[in-house]
Amino acid sequence: MHHALFDGGACNLENLHLAGVSAGTYELVAYPVLVHGADAAPVRAVLVQPA
């Protein structure tokens, strides 16, 4: 499944814990953490709520 998504240009984020986030509209920004020699990497995920 992941390969089909990636081949289509999509990315996936796994294990996001959003249970404590209030309902609303947010922008999700995922800053990748560089891991040399890896084909995947962790990200620092940030939710931004518009003003």
C-alpha positions in Angstrom: 0.0 0.0 0.0 2.8 2.5 0.9 4.5 2.0 -2.5 1.2 2.7 -4.3 0.9 6.0 -2.4 4.5 7.0 -2.9 4.4 6.2 -6.6 1.5 8.6 -6.8 3.5 11.4 -5.1 1.7 11.0 -1.7 3.4 11.0 1.7 2.1 9.4 4.9 2.6 10.3 8.5 2.1 7.5 11.0 1.7 7.5 14.8 0.4 11.0 15.2 -1.3 11.4 18.5 -4.0 14.0 18.0 -6.4 13.0 20.8 -5.7 16.1 22.8 -6.3 18.5 19.9 -9.5 20.5 19.9 -11.8 20.3 16.9 -11.1 22.9 14.3 -9.2 23.7 11.1 -5.4 23.4 11.2 -2.5 23.3 8.8 -0.2 20.4 9.4 3.5 21.0 8.8 5.9 18.1 8.9 9.6 19.1 9.1 11.7 16.1 8.2 14.6 15.0 10.3 17.6 14.1 8.1 18.8 10.5 8.6 21.7 9.7 6.3 21.3 6.4 4.4 17.7 5.9 5.3 14.7 5.7 2.9 12.4 7.1 5.5 12.8 9.6 8.3 11.0 10.9 11.4 9.4 14.3 11.2 8.7 17.0 13.7 5.0 17.5 13.1 3.5 20.9 13.9 -0.2 21.9 13.9 -0.8 25.6 13.0 -4.2 27.1 13.7 -5.0 30.0 11.5 -5.5 33.4 13.2 
